[in-house]
Amino acid sequence: MVTTSSGKPRKPVLRSARPAASAAAGKSSTGKSSTGQSSADSSSGRTTAAAAESGTRTPRGTRTPASSKKDPNKKPSLLERGIVLLEGSRRKATGSAYYTILGAALALTAIGLMMVLSASSVESIAASAGESAGSTFSFFVKQAMFAGFGVVAMLVLSRLGPRAYKKLAWVLLVLAVVLLLLVFIPGVGKEVNGNRNWIEIGPIGGQPSEAAKLAMAIWFASVLSLKQKLLNQWKHALVPVVFPGGTILIGLVMIGRDLGTVIILGLIMVAALFFAGTPLRFIAALVAAGGAAAALMSVLSDNRAGRISAWLGKDCGAGLCDQANAGMYALASGGWFGVGIGQSRQKWSWIPEAHNDFIFAIIGEEFGLLGTLLIVLLFGVLAVATIRMTMRHTDPFIRIVCGSILVWIIGQAFVNIAMVTGLLPVIGVPLPFISYGGSSLTITLAAVGVLLSFARKIPEHKLSESEPSAP
């Protein structure tokens, strides 16, 4: 037995076996310690990588990276893959968003021109009785002319950048307010179907409220992008976007008794606040206040109250249900494949001004269910391409502008289609790109130009190994 100097027995010491790397490190006197250490580490790294590739377990005591804790063979869920496919931000950036948005917009515009020619032919012939044959196509010629202006505006705006739009924001707001005030000047403003929302200056006329939609989207984004860190306070979230900016624009349109446009302007405001990151409680309070104001406007107007009663089936007197019923007859008679282009029967004065708000019913009659689904599909393609482009950008200004324009176009299309199919009461909201209306078509194409300006340069997203990729 081994004892100490005092004669007491010494306690045994247990020594652990040294690893190969430590043993190699002990030979520092020979000058080979660093080489042995590096060779051991590299061989260990190769062993770990080979084990990871083959799917086998790594030896005990070998360090594995944190990213390999998740099972690499586990596939993402269907919901995760669907979200990734929708947003597209985890795939390599290509120019597809630009051409998809451009193609969808031009396709809808071309279909709109064709349907305006078909739906307005009867009224054009009746209006041009005794005149030259050229005036038979008056509605189509005017719509084609405004489509040309809109395409030019779209291409010009697509060449601008975020800095230019931020500089133009206040100019567009002031211009929109001035145009809305011109509606109430005698000799300039014009009342149509009980709504005072038109201006005519010589041969030029249009609806200033259409320009106000684009001005609101850009100005809201310019202000909210600068106040993002303060939007959790109600005074910064509402001032000056809601009060006084949005209130002035929406109030001027409301005075002109155009409830349909007021609803769309309200959607743009709510969308801008939502994409800016405003707390949902503020947005919910704003939506409740807007809904109460819309209900009050409907109650105080005999025309709107009658439309709501007709929609609910309580009162169809004085022909209040005729337009809605004729639209449903057109959709029903179209069947699956339609009666053929130009063969609509409801456009023969059964649907008043069939080329305007109820043009979707004529599409359903002449091209059937498949034709209406094509229109819905094109709006869906436009929406998905805009979402995928928006998700790649990190600039809050770009996100707010694109989100507001997206809600404006898709929301207006939804309201129009819901109105024609009987899901909503009849209100004067045109179908974007398709319904007759020069100012509506021109401004909508200009809004597409704004989307294209941000789709021209899409930032790349670096995908990590742990993130699911789209199929």
C-alpha positions, -999 to 999 in steps of 0.1 A, spaced: 0 0 0 13 35 -9 15 58 21 22 95 26 51 109 45 30 109 77 23 72 74 -14 76 63 -26 56 34 -29 76 1 -63 77 -16 -62 63 -51 -66 88 -80 -88 78 -110 -75 91 -143 -97 93 -174 -83 81 -207 -70 110 -228 -86 115 -262 -65 112 -293 -65 149 -297 -52 155 -261 -25 129 -266 -14 146 -297 -14 180 -280 10 166 -253 37 162 -279 43 199 -282 80 195 -277 83 178 -310 66 207 -328 38 185 -341 10 195 -317 -7 221 -339 -7 198 -369 -21 169 -349 -48 191 -334 -59 204 -368 -59 170 -384 -80 156 -356 -105 184 -359 -108 181 -396 -112 143 -394 -139 148 -368 -157 174 -390 -156 150 -419 -170 122 -398 -199 144 -386 -207 156 -421 -206 121 -435 -229 109 -407 -253 137 -413 -255 129 -450 -260 92 -445 -286 98 -418 -267 78 -392 -261 88 -356 -229 107 -348 -205 93 -322 -209 103 -286 -191 134 -276 -190 148 -312 -204 183 -315 -233 188 -340 -244 222 -354 -277 237 -340 -294 236 -375 -291 198 -376 -312 193 -345 -343 194 -368 -350 164 -389 -338 174 -424 -360 147 -439 -392 161 -423 -413 179 -450 -431 211 -441 -468 210 -436 -493 217 -463 -502 250 -447 -466 261 -446 -460 252 -482 -492 270 -492 -482 302 -475 -447 300 -490 -462 294 -524 -485 324 -520 -460 349 -508 -431 336 -528 -405 355 -508 -385 323 -501 -378 316 -537 -352 331 -560 -363 365 -573 -372 366 -609 -390 391 -632 -422 370 -631 -441 394 -608 -436 424 -632 -449 405 -662 -477 387 -643 -491 420 -631 -487 436 -665 -503 406 -683 -532 404 -660 -540 441 -662 -537 442 -700 -558 410 -703 -586 425 -682 -585 457 -701 -587 439 -735 -617 419 -722 -633 451 -710 -630 468 -744 -645 438 -761 -674 436 -736 -680 474 -737 -683 471 -775 -708 442 -771 -729 455 -742 -731 491 -755 -739 483 -792 -777 484 -787 -777 517 -769 -752 531 -794 -774 522 -823 -805 537 -806 -786 569 -798 -772 572 -833 -804 567 -852 -804 589 -883 -767 597 -878 -735 584 -895 -726 548 -890 -694 557 -872 -713 569 -841 -726 534 -835 -693 526 -818 -691 558 -798 -688 541 -764 -662 517 -776 -641 544 -792 -641 566 -761 -632 536 -739 -604 526 -762 -591 562 -762 -590 563 -724 -574 528 -723 -546 543 -745 -542 572 -720 -542 547 -691 -515 525 -707 -493 555 -713 -497 566 -677 -490 531 -665 -457 529 -684 -446 564 -673 -454 557 -636 -436 523 -638 -403 541 -644 -405 561 -612 -391 551 -578 -402 554 -541 -383 587 -537 -403 603 -566 -436 590 -552 -428 604 -517 -422 638 -533 -454 637 -552 -475 626 -522 -486 660 -510 -490 674 -545 -514 646 -554 -534 651 -522 -538 689 -528 -547 681 -565 -573 656 -554 -589 680 -530 -591 708 -556 -607 684 -582 -633 673 -556 -641 709 -549 -647 716 -586 -677 692 -584 -697 718 -565 -689 747 -588 -719 755 -610 -712 750 -647 -683 726 -639 -698 700 -616 -724 676 -630 -750 655 -614 -756 619 -627 -782 596 -613 -786 616 -582 -749 617 -574 -729 649 -579 -695 634 -587 -687 645 -622 -669 675 -637 -669 687 -673 -644 713 -685 -650 717 -723 -647 683 -739 -629 668 -709 -649 652 -682 -645 625 -655 -649 616 -618 -624 633 -595 -631 606 -569 -612 581 -590 -580 603 -588 -586 606 -551 -582 569 -547 -547 569 -560 -538 601 -542 -550 586 -509 -529 554 -513 -497 573 -520 -502 600 -494 -512 576 -467 -481 555 -473 -459 586 -472 -472 597 -438 -476 564 -421 -441 551 -432 -426 580 -413 -446 574 -381 -444 536 -378 -428 537 -343 -456 560 -331 -486 542 -344 -493 524 -311 -506 558 -299 -540 567 -312 -532 603 -318 -504 595 -341 -523 566 -358 -553 589 -366 -537 623 -372 -532 634 -399 -542 603 -419 -578 599 -407 -582 635 -393 -581 657 -413 -567 641 -445 -590 611 -450 -620 629 -435 -617 658 -460 -615 635 -491 -642 611 -479 -664 640 -467 -663 657 -501 -673 625 -518 -700 619 -492 -715 654 -498 -718 644 -534 -739 614 -523 -717 588 -539 -719 560 -512 -702 534 -534 -670 554 -538 -671 563 -501 -670 526 -493 -639 521 -516 -621 551 -501 -628 537 -466 -613 504 -477 -581 522 -489 -578 540 -455 -583 508 -435 -558 489 -457 -531 516 -453 -535 516 -415 -534 478 -414 -502 474 -436 -486 502 -416 -489 481 -384 -516 501 -366 -531 483 -336 -562 463 -345 -582 480 -318 -578 513 -335 -588 498 -369 -618 481 -354 -630 514 -339 -626 531 -372 -645 504 -391 -673 506 -366 -675 544 -369 -675 541 -407 -702 514 -407 -724 536 -386 -719 566 -409 -727 544 -440 -759 531 -423 -769 567 -414 -764 578 -450 -785 549 -462 -814 557 -438 -814 594 -447 -816 587 -484 -848 575 -498 -831 561 -529 -806 540 -509 -832 529 -484 -853 517 -513 -824 497 -528 -817 480 -495 -854 472 -491 -854 457 -526 -823 437 -518 -839 423 -487 -871 415 -508 -894 437 -487 -903 462 -514 -899 458 -551 -923 486 -561 -915 513 -586 -891 489 -604 -865 488 -577 -859 451 -583 -859 452 -621 -821 458 -626 -811 432 -601 -835 406 -614 -824 413 -650 -788 407 -640 -797 374 -624 -817 364 -655 -786 371 -676 -764 350 -654 -789 322 -654 -795 322 -691 -758 320 -698 -754 285 -684 -720 269 -686 -707 282 -719 -730 312 -727 -751 322 -756 -722 336 -776 -705 370 -779 -729 397 -790 -759 375 -784 -770 389 -750 -808 395 -747 -807 414 -714 -787 443 -730 -817 452 -751 -828 478 -725 -837 451 -699 -805 461 -679 -802 499 -680 -767 509 -692 -755 474 -693 -720 485 -702 -715 501 -668 -719 486 -634 -737 454 -646 -713 444 -673 -704 413 -653 -739 400 -659 -735 404 -697 -702 385 -695 -720 357 -677 -748 357 -703 -725 357 -734 -697 335 -720 -714 315 -693 -700 304 -660 -666 298 -676 -663 334 -687 -671 347 -652 -646 323 -637 -619 336 -661 -625 372 -648 -623 360 -612 -591 340 -621 -574 371 -636 -582 392 -606 -568 364 -585 -536 362 -605 -532 400 -602 -537 397 -564 -512 368 -559 -485 385 -580 -489 417 -560 -487 399 -527 -456 380 -538 -439 412 -549 -449 431 -518 -436 404 -494 -401 407 -508 -398 445 -500 -388 457 -466 -395 494 -472 -427 502 -453 -437 529 -479 -437 503 -507 -456 478 -486 -483 503 -476 -488 516 -512 -490 481 -527 -513 469 -500 -536 498 -504 -538 495 -542 -543 458 -539 -573 462 -515 -587 490 -537 -587 470 -569 -597 436 -555 -621 451 -530 -639 471 -557 -641 440 -580 -655 420 -551 -682 446 -543 -692 449 -580 -694 411 -585 -713 407 -552 -737 434 -562 -745 417 -596 -749 382 -580 -772 396 -553 -749 393 -523 -750 431 -518 -775 457 -526 -772 477 -559 -746 504 -555 -727 524 -581 -694 507 -581 -678 498 -615 -659 466 -622 -622 476 -625 -607 475 -660 -639 462 -675 -669 486 -668 -673 516 -691 -658 547 -676 -628 566 -689 -616 581 -656 -620 548 -638 -600 529 -664 -572 555 -667 -566 558 -629 -568 520 -624 -541 515 -651 -521 543 -635 -523 524 -601 -510 493 -619 -481 514 -631 -472 522 -595 -472 484 -587 -450 478 -617 -425 505 -606 -419 484 -574 -419 451 -592 -391 462 -615 -365 459 -587 -373 431 -562 -348 425 -534 -334 390 -530 -343 369 -500 -316 347 -485 -331 313 -477 -317 294 -447 -316 256 -447 -342 254 -419 -368 274 -438 -393 255 -460 -392 262 -497 -420 265 -521 -426 236 -545 
